[in-house]
């Protein structure tokens, strides 16, 4: 089997419309990492360090989890091409592969590579 690796990429940003739609995704394991779903009831849960109730609403697509779990989620979801690490590294977003120079990303971007 091919091994998936992630490499940091600089100078790219991912358009908002290429976000993996976590809140509505058919993958239950992915949905379970959504910030709102995981942290709204109890923000002291492990992985909820970056949770912000004002930002991470029920329709938001940010994941709250340890960074390795976020990378694993990208690997698990076929359409994911990039993972964006935000804030303390306990949250992030997944993007399909249309990231471009100087897009709108706010975090550190990692590109999914098959080794």
C-alpha positions in Angstrom: 0.0 0.0 0.0 1.1 3.6 -0.6 2.1 5.6 2.4 0.6 9.1 2.8 2.9 11.8 4.0 2.4 15.5 4.6 4.9 18.3 3.7 4.6 21.9 4.7 4.0 24.3 1.8 4.6 28.0 1.9 3.0 30.8 -0.1 -0.2 28.9 -0.9 -3.7 29.5 0.3 -6.9 27.6 -0.1 -10.1 29.2 -1.4 -13.0 28.9 1.1 -15.1 27.1 -1.5 -12.6 24.2 -1.5 -13.1 23.4 2.2 -14.0 19.8 2.9 -17.5 20.1 4.2 -17.0 18.4 7.5 -20.3 19.5 9.1 -22.3 17.7 6.4 -19.8 14.9 5.5 -21.0 11.3 5.1 -18.0 10.0 7.0 -19.1 9.7 10.7 -15.5 9.5 12.0 -14.7 12.9 10.3 -17.9 14.5 11.5 -17.1 13.4 15.1 -14.0 15.7 15.0 -15.9 18.8 14.1 -15.3 21.5 16.7 -18.9 22.3 17.4 -19.9 18.7 17.7 -17.0 17.7 19.8 -16.6 20.7 22.1 -19.8 22.8 22.3 -21.3 20.8 25.2 -18.0 20.6 27.1 -15.0 22.6 25.9 -12.7 20.9 28.5 -12.8 17.7 26.4 -9.3 16.7 25.1 -8.7 18.3 21.8 -10.9 21.4 22.4 -8.2 23.9 23.4 -8.9 26.0 20.3 -12.7 25.9 20.6 -14.4 29.2 20.1 -18.2 29.0 20.4 -18.6 32.2 18.4 -16.7 30.8 15.4 -17.2 27.1 15.6 -20.9 26.9 15.0 -22.9 23.8 13.9 -22.3 24.7 10.2 -18.5 25.4 10.6 -16.0 22.9 9.1 -13.1 23.3 11.5 -11.8 20.2 13.2 -10.8 20.2 16.9 -8.3 17.4 17.7 -4.7 16.7 18.1 -2.8 17.6 14.9 -2.0 13.9 14.1 -5.7 13.1 14.3 -6.4 15.9 11.9 -3.8 14.6 9.5 -5.3 11.1 9.9 -8.7 12.6 9.0 -7.3 14.1 5.8 -5.8 10.7 4.9 -9.1 9.0 5.6 -11.1 11.3 3.3 -10.4 10.8 -0.4 -11.0 14.3 -1.5 -8.6 15.9 1.0 -5.5 17.4 -0.5 -4.3 19.9 2.1 -4.6 20.2 5.9 -4.3 23.6 7.5 -3.0 23.8 11.0 -4.5 26.7 13.0 -3.7 28.4 16.3 -2.2 26.1 18.9 -2.1 23.1 16.6 -5.2 21.6 18.2 -7.5 22.7 15.3 -7.5 22.8 11.6 -9.3 22.6 8.3 -9.2 20.2 5.4 -9.2 21.4 1.8 -9.6 19.7 -1.6 -6.7 20.2 -3.9 -7.2 23.6 -5.5 -4.9 25.6 -3.3 -3.2 28.5 -5.0 -0.5 31.1 -4.4 -1.6 33.8 -1.9 -5.1 32.4 -1.2 -7.0 33.0 1.9 -5.6 30.4 4.4 -4.9 31.6 7.9 -2.8 28.7 9.2 0.2 26.6 8.2 -0.6 24.5 5.2 0.5 20.9 4.7 0.1 19.1 1.3 -0.9 15.4 1.2 1.7 13.4 -0.7 1.7 9.7 -1.5 5.1 8.2 -0.9 
